[in-house]
């Protein structure tokens, strides 16, 4: 799968003013490509006391977990950054014959605490709602995959009730920021939901850098950004000393979509059980990226549907 834009020729963050001066991060702002397709969304957040209370509750839970949990040094050094990341949800790969729930091992209980936190649940629901609003066809594609998987494996959980995302990641630390990276195992043309939490001045730190788009985006506490994280390289600017920032994301592995497309079987099983379908799907691989782009909406389409 090729990215929608060529990578930048420099390794340093693009010099740019923040895309938005909405200090509270409440007003949504779509990002369009040259064809008018919505490729990402600064989805903002509801301007409502109940939602602000939910984001504060979510931050308190992650902050308390950061302070109470002893994460080994090796866990706080990986390709995305220098912080502890706890993933929870469905995974597929590394020889798995069917998708399965991630084994959190020593952090299983911590992950479950995050999933049942009412503030985090409210934020996860908001991300689900925004996804459906800004990319209805892409959201329907996720929902259809989820429905087929539920029919074949009704016992498999999801991180959040009613969500089409298969997995969530909680990023713990005092100052969580990421290196430049792509989440290459996610669905290539899919959107992940990124939500920031903390006590920091978002005009001076915590920005999201979208390298391929050459944008630097202010990312305040409670805000939501929907992003094709597998194709657009992204990173964060650290917050200032004495400030605090954590984050959590929702995403779906591309392998689960392939598993469902194969009739809920591995590639090897499909080739053995249905050679004709295997040949047909293999031939369609070259056009897979274009099919994915066709699931994105334009502003005109969204306005006409109102």
PyMOL commands that set and color helices and strands:
alter all, ss='L'
color gray80, all
select helices_A, chain A and resi 49-68+73-76+105-116+118-134+136-152+254-261+267-273+275-293+299-304
alter helices_A, ss='H'
color red, helices_A
select strands_A, chain A and resi 29-32+38-44+84-91+100-101+167-172+192-199+208-210+215-217+224-227+234-236+244-251
alter strands_A, ss='S'
color yellow, strands_A
deselect
rebuild
show_as cartoon
